[in-house]
Amino acid sequence: MYLFTLAVIHLLRTLGINMEVVSKLLGYADLKTTQIYAKIVDKAKDDAMDLFN
């Protein structure tokens, strides 16, 4: 479920969907939960890009 959540957040953010909408679509009661996952996604992208530098 964890990887699915990260994939959904990445996809929806890439499409420009508001973080609050993403949170509601995932069924989270608190926006902070989505923000935590979003930071993980951002860090993973940064780490992947660092491999090319």
N, C-alpha and C positions, 0 to 999 in steps of 0.2 A: 504494500500500500504506500510505503514511503516514496519509492521511486515513481509511482504513478502520480502522487501529489506534486513532486518536484517537476515532473514532465508537464502536468496540467498548468502549474503556475508559470513555467517558462513559456509554454505555448500562448497562454492568454496574455501574458505581459508583452510578448513579441507582437501580438496582434493589437496592442495598445489598449487593452481592456483595463479599466480602473481597478486598483487594488481592492477596493471595498466590494466591487462586484465579484472579483475572483474569490474573495473570502466567503461571500454568500453562496456562490456556486459550489464551493467545497464543503459548505455546511458548517463552517466555523462560527461560533457565537461571538468570538472576539477577533478583531482585526489584527491584534498583536501576534496571534498564532500564524496567520498568513505572512506577516512581515518577517517572522523568524525564518520560515521556509524560503521566502524570497531572498533573504540575505545569504542563505546556504546556496541557492541557485547562483546568485551574483558571485560568490566566492569561488564556486566551481568553475564558472566561466573565466574568471580572472586567472585561476590556477592553470586552466587549459591554455590560455593565451600566453602565460609565462613560459610554457614549454617551447614556444616558437621564438622566444627572445634569447 
